[in-house]
Amino acid sequence: QHLRDLKMQNKVLYPRLCEPVITKVLPALRQQQQDLFINTSQLVAAIKEQSPMQDQGTIDRVIAFLDDCAELMYFGELTILDIPFLCMFILSPLLAPVSFHSYDLEDKCDGMVTKEDILRVLESHKKSFTVNIDNIIRLLKTFNLAFAVEGKPNTFLFPSHLPTKKL
């Protein structure tokens, strides 16, 4: 019963605490930052500025709630501000071989992709955000979407680009 009551309280509490973050803080940061990634400490500072009465524990729970709701993606010391942009304009073209091949990179059927290849794809999908290539590579490696190739700096194995066996 106590756990259910706590969950019900949070259903009311967190959306109310998150509302100013979603409507004011995140749009302002997206406009100011001009980068898909923001240092999490900058996000915390912006939330504290908007809601100075909130303690660090509450702010951490608000960020976790926003991460669960896909309003942002908490990524350690970095936070991703625009998940739809990340998925549509970065992950899709990089990970879907059909999309990736449309960038004249068809020789990548062995799954090997260079940092320059990644930059080439990202350059064609610029929006209002700049994208730090090292942060993208870190994200891809963290989620096991790309793997560093030993002995070949700036070369990565993209499992989604490995040839499929035809039956």
C-alpha atoms as one frame of an Amber mdcrd trajectory, in Angstrom:
protein
   0.000   0.000   0.000   2.802   2.442   0.901   4.588   1.841  -2.407   1.349
   2.341  -4.352   0.674   5.581  -2.477   4.201   6.778  -3.215   3.787   5.971
  -6.921   0.479   7.871  -7.022   2.098  10.851  -5.291   4.944  10.824  -7.829
   2.479  10.699 -10.738   1.217  14.048  -9.522   4.454  15.468  -8.088   6.941
  14.864 -10.911   4.847  16.160 -13.803   4.230  19.313 -11.761   7.955  19.671
 -10.985   8.912  18.865 -14.585   6.484  21.264 -16.251   8.700  24.371 -15.938
  11.718  22.334 -17.001   9.916  21.081 -20.125   8.292  24.396 -21.042  11.032
  26.851 -20.083  14.412  25.328 -19.221  14.817  22.808 -22.061  13.695  25.164
 -24.869  15.983  27.913 -23.536  18.921  25.516 -23.308  18.256  24.169 -26.809
  18.291  27.699 -28.139  21.382  28.808 -26.177  23.411  25.643 -26.446  23.433
  25.069 -30.207  24.720  21.571 -29.486  22.848  18.320 -29.169  24.732  17.567
 -25.942  24.869  19.673 -22.805  26.981  19.193 -19.734  24.623  17.801 -17.074
  25.914  20.332 -14.537  24.664  23.115 -16.866  21.242  21.465 -16.931  21.197
  21.223 -13.134  22.205  24.898 -12.834  19.428  25.935 -15.230  16.854  23.922
 -13.265  18.061  25.438  -9.975  17.794  28.904 -11.509  14.193  28.210 -12.547
  13.262  26.503  -9.250  15.712  27.685  -6.578  13.846  25.901  -3.793  14.607
  22.441  -5.219  17.304  20.380  -3.512  19.818  18.291  -5.479  18.007  15.017
  -4.738  14.752  16.351  -6.190  16.554  17.721  -9.237  18.207  14.333  -9.794
  14.798  12.634  -9.605  13.298  15.207 -12.002  16.113  14.546 -14.510  15.579
  10.775 -14.128  11.822  11.239 -14.657  12.443  13.346 -17.781  14.839  10.662
 -19.018  12.134   8.015 -18.460   9.641  10.176 -20.360  12.155  10.691 -23.223
  12.142  14.464 -22.858  15.924  14.230 -22.648  18.523  11.480 -22.409  20.714
  11.482 -19.328  24.104  10.184 -20.362  26.411  10.520 -17.334  28.049  13.923
 -17.321  26.300  14.672 -20.614  22.627  15.076 -21.393  21.100  14.871 -24.864
  18.612  17.679 -25.385  16.728  16.517 -28.482  16.033  12.783 -28.703  13.917
  12.919 -31.907  16.758  14.757 -33.671  19.256  12.210 -32.365  17.177   9.301
 -33.654  16.041  10.748 -36.959  19.102  12.627 -38.153  21.989  10.838 -36.465
  21.237   7.265 -35.443  19.021   6.370 -38.427  21.433   7.477 -41.138  24.437
   6.054 -39.310  23.003   2.686 -38.367  20.646   1.811 -41.218  22.814   0.458
 -44.019  20.343   1.526 -46.708  20.417   5.125 -45.468  24.156   5.041 -44.902
  24.834   3.748 -48.430  23.013   6.723 -49.925  26.051   8.806 -48.902  28.257
   7.018 -51.469  29.743   4.835 -48.783  28.636   1.543 -50.292  32.089   0.033
 -49.896  31.353  -0.254 -46.170  29.643  -3.625 -46.498  32.347  -5.111 -44.260
  30.968  -3.162 -41.298  34.019  -0.910 -40.968  33.254   2.799 -40.717  35.747
   5.606 -40.223  35.351   8.791 -38.233  35.441  10.682 -41.558  32.505   8.574
 -42.832  30.530   9.457 -39.722  31.347  13.139 -40.150  30.236  13.008 -43.775
  26.833  11.618 -42.801  26.412  14.074 -39.925  27.364  17.078 -42.071  24.448
  16.385 -44.374  21.998  16.420 -41.454  22.822  19.706 -39.814  19.879  21.377
 -38.161  20.025  24.102 -35.586  22.370  21.899 -33.545  26.027  21.259 -33.976
  27.066  17.750 -33.111  30.285  16.876 -31.351  31.548  13.809 -33.212  33.408
  12.480 -30.171  30.197  12.563 -28.119  28.344  10.689 -30.880  31.072   8.052
 -31.036  31.016   7.738 -27.252  27.228   7.295 -27.343  27.469   4.646 -30.089
  30.150   2.754 -28.177  28.312   2.979 -24.846  25.184   1.419 -26.354  27.246
  -1.191 -28.270  26.168   0.207 -31.632  29.796   0.685 -32.714  33.061  -0.852
 -31.582  36.585   0.542 -31.837  38.822  -1.501 -34.120  42.091  -2.388 -32.426
  45.122  -1.100 -34.295  43.038   1.160 -36.544  42.489   4.547 -34.913  39.268
   6.309 -35.883  37.838   3.108 -37.393  34.767   1.425 -35.953  32.832  -1.752
 -36.534  29.132  -1.124 -36.995  27.382  -4.497 -36.548  24.353  -3.148 -38.404
  26.583  -2.803 -41.495  27.858  -6.366 -41.515  26.725  -8.375 -44.540  23.697
 -10.544 -44.033  23.721 -14.108 -45.178  21.210 -14.690 -47.947  19.228 -17.899
 -47.626
